[in-house]
Amino acid sequence: MYYLQNGPKDIEEIKSHFGVTSRLIVPEIKKMVKAGIMIETDGFYKLSNIGKLNLESLEDIINTAELIEIDPDYWENSDLTAIPVNLYQRIGKLKNSTIYNYNLDDICDCPVQLREGIGASKDVLTFMPFLPPLQPSLYLGPMSKGTHVTMILTKSIMEKMKREFPLEYEKHLRSPNCHLYLCDEDILRPMIVVTDNFLLLGFFKKNGVYGNKELMSYDKRALEWGRELCRHYISISEPVK
C-alpha cells in the first residue's frame, strides 16, 4: 500500500519493487482490488479512497509504535484521558520527541530549551495544570518585547497565582499581549507549552502524581499536534476578564 501512495504502478513495477514473482503478488493484489482497497485501470493499480484511509490509519499505528519505543514505561504509566479522541489517534505525531528527565535537584527549574523557545517566539500557547515556582515570571520578559501569550489555567491554579504571585498575575491580566483562559478541573490535563518552534509536554501519572519526565520536540508535526490540543482546551474554557 505504501508503494502506491505516490501514484499508480503496473504489475511489473510492483513485482520489481518487492522482488517477487507474479504467482506470489497477483493473488494479493486481487484480494485488495476485491476489498476495494485498490483500483485497476488499464493495467495500472492505484489506491482507492478506502485504501488511502487505511494507509493513513496504518501510518498512525506505525508512528505510535515508534513513539512508545522512546520510553515504554513512560507511556504505560501516563494518564492520557485528557486527550480528545481525534488527537489520541494521532499521538504518533509526537514520535520525533525526546524525553527530558528532571533530577531531584532541578525539578523546580525551567529547562533552558523552554526558556529559549519562549524567548525566540512570537506566539506561545500554554496550559498550566499546576504552578511551577518560576512559571509566573517566565513569560513577562518576552511579553514586554511583543510575544503573544495565551495561557489556560484551572481555577485552583489561577487562585494560587493571584494569592502567591499577585504582581505577576496582574501583569499577565493587564498585558495586551496576554490572554488568560479559565478551564474546569474535571480531569488531570497535561502541562503543555507550544512556541513557534518548540513543544514541551508533560503528563500526570495514572496515580495522579506529575512525573519527572517531559517530552520535548522541535518537529513541525509535533508542534501542530500541541497547538491543536491547546486550541481544544481553549474551546472548553472561558476568557478571564
C-alpha positions in Angstrom: 0.0 0.0 0.0 2.8 2.4 0.9 4.4 1.8 -2.5 1.2 3.1 -4.2 0.9 6.3 -2.2 2.9 8.2 -4.8 0.8 7.2 -7.8 -0.3 4.2 -10.0 2.0 1.4 -10.7 1.8 -1.5 -13.2 2.3 -5.1 -12.2 5.9 -5.2 -13.4 6.8 -2.2 -11.3 5.2 -3.8 -8.3 6.9 -7.1 -8.8 10.3 -5.4 -9.2 9.8 -3.2 -6.1 9.1 -6.2 -3.9 11.3 -8.6 -5.6 8.6 -11.3 -6.0 7.0 -13.3 -8.9 3.6 -12.8 -10.3 2.5 -16.0 -8.7 3.1 -14.5 -5.2 1.9 -10.9 -5.8 -1.0 -11.2 -8.1 -3.3 -13.1 -5.7 -2.7 -10.5 -3.0 -3.4 -7.6 -5.4 -6.7 -9.3 -6.5 -7.7 -9.5 -2.8 -7.1 -5.8 -2.3 -9.0 -4.9 -5.5 -11.9 -7.1 -4.4 -11.8 -5.5 -1.0 -12.0 -2.0 -2.6 -8.6 -1.0 -1.3 -7.0 -0.8 -4.8 -8.4 0.1 -8.2 -7.1 -1.4 -11.5 -7.3 0.8 -14.7 -5.6 -0.3 -18.0 -3.1 -2.5 -16.2 -2.2 0.1 -13.6 -3.0 -0.1 -9.9 -3.7 2.7 -7.5 -5.2 3.2 -4.1 -8.9 3.8 -3.8 -10.2 6.4 -1.3 -10.7 3.5 1.2 -7.1 2.4 0.6 -5.9 5.9 1.3 -7.8 6.0 4.5 -6.4 2.6 5.5 -2.9 3.9 4.7 -3.4 6.9 7.0 -4.6 4.6 9.8 -1.6 2.3 9.2 0.8 5.2 9.3 -0.8 6.4 12.6 -0.3 2.9 14.1 3.4 2.8 13.0 4.1 6.3 14.3 2.5 5.5 17.6 4.6 2.3 17.9 7.8 4.4 17.2 6.7 6.9 19.9 6.1 4.3 22.5 9.6 2.8 21.8 11.2 6.0 23.1 10.1 5.2 26.6 7.6 2.3 27.0 7.3 2.7 30.8 6.5 6.5 30.5 3.6 5.9 28.1 2.3 2.9 30.1 2.1 4.9 33.3 0.9 8.3 31.9 -2.7 9.4 32.2 -3.8 10.2 28.7 -7.5 10.5 29.4 -7.5 14.3 28.9 -6.5 13.9 25.2 -9.5 14.2 22.8 -10.1 11.1 20.6 -9.0 12.8 17.3 -5.7 13.7 18.8 -5.2 10.5 20.7 -5.5 8.6 17.4 -2.7 10.8 16.0 -0.4 10.8 19.1 2.2 9.2 16.9 2.8 12.7 15.5 5.0 13.2 18.6 7.4 10.4 17.6 10.2 12.8 16.9 10.5 13.9 20.5 13.0 13.4 23.3 12.3 12.6 26.9 13.7 15.2 29.4 14.4 13.7 32.8 14.4 16.0 35.8 16.7 15.3 38.6 15.5 15.9 42.2 17.8 19.0 42.4 16.4 20.7 39.3 12.7 19.6 39.4 11.6 23.2 40.0 14.0 24.7 37.4 12.9 25.8 33.9 14.7 23.8 31.2 16.9 26.0 29.1 15.2 24.7 25.9 11.9 26.0 27.2 13.3 29.4 28.2 15.0 29.8 24.8 11.9 28.6 22.9 9.7 31.2 24.6 12.2 34.0 24.2 12.5 33.4 20.5 8.8 33.0 19.8 6.1 35.4 18.6 3.3 33.3 19.8 3.1 30.9 22.8 0.2 28.6 23.9 0.3 27.0 27.3 -1.9 25.0 29.6 -0.8 25.0 33.3 -2.4 22.3 35.5 0.0 23.3 38.3 2.2 26.2 39.1 6.0 25.8 38.9 7.8 28.4 41.0 9.5 30.1 38.0 6.4 29.9 35.7 4.6 33.1 36.8 7.5 35.3 35.7 8.7 33.2 32.8 6.6 35.0 30.2 6.8 38.6 31.4 10.0 39.4 29.7 9.0 38.0 26.3 5.6 39.6 26.6 7.1 43.0 27.2 9.0 42.6 23.9 5.9 41.7 21.9 5.5 37.9 22.4 1.8 37.0 22.4 0.9 34.5 25.2 -2.3 32.5 25.5 -2.4 30.9 29.0 -5.0 28.4 30.1 -5.4 27.9 33.9 -7.6 25.8 36.2 -9.5 27.8 38.8 -7.3 26.5 41.6 -4.1 27.5 39.8 -5.4 30.9 39.0 -6.3 31.5 42.6 -2.9 30.3 43.7 -1.2 32.6 41.2 -3.3 35.5 42.4 -2.5 34.7 46.1 1.2 33.8 45.8 2.3 35.9 42.8 -0.2 38.9 42.8 2.2 41.2 40.9 2.9 38.7 38.2 -0.8 37.8 37.9 -1.8 41.5 37.5 0.9 42.0 34.8 -0.4 39.0 32.9 -4.0 40.1 33.2 -3.3 43.7 32.1 -0.9 43.0 29.3 -2.3 43.5 25.8 0.0 40.6 24.8 -1.6 38.0 27.2 -4.9 36.3 27.0 -5.9 34.2 30.1 -8.5 31.4 30.0 -10.1 29.5 32.8 -10.6 25.8 32.4 -12.5 23.4 34.6 -10.8 20.7 36.7 -12.8 17.6 36.0 -9.7 15.7 34.8 -5.9 16.0 35.0 -4.8 17.6 31.8 -1.1 17.7 30.8 1.3 20.5 31.1 1.9 21.9 27.6 3.8 24.8 26.2 3.9 25.4 22.4 6.1 28.1 20.9 6.8 28.9 17.3 9.4 26.2 17.1 9.3 24.2 20.4 7.0 21.9 22.3 7.1 20.8 25.9 4.5 18.3 27.0 4.2 16.6 30.4 1.6 14.1 31.7 0.4 13.2 35.1 0.8 9.6 36.1 -2.2 7.3 36.4 -1.8 7.7 40.2 -2.4 11.4 39.9 1.2 12.5 40.5 3.0 14.6 38.0 6.1 12.7 36.8 9.7 13.8 36.5 9.8 13.4 32.7 8.5 15.7 29.9 8.5 15.4 26.2 10.4 18.0 24.1 10.2 18.4 20.3 11.1 20.8 17.5 9.3 18.7 14.9 6.6 20.6 13.0 4.1 17.8 13.2 4.5 17.6 17.0 4.1 21.4 17.3 0.9 21.3 15.3 -0.4 18.4 17.4 0.4 20.5 20.5 -1.4 23.6 19.1 -4.5 21.5 18.3 -4.5 20.3 21.9 -4.3 23.8 23.3 -7.0 25.0 20.9 -9.2 22.2 22.2 -8.6 23.3 25.8 -9.4 26.9 24.8 -12.6 25.8 23.2 -13.8 24.4 26.6 -12.6 27.4 28.6 -13.8 30.8 29.5 -11.7 34.0 29.0 -10.6 35.8 32.1 -11.6 39.5 32.1 
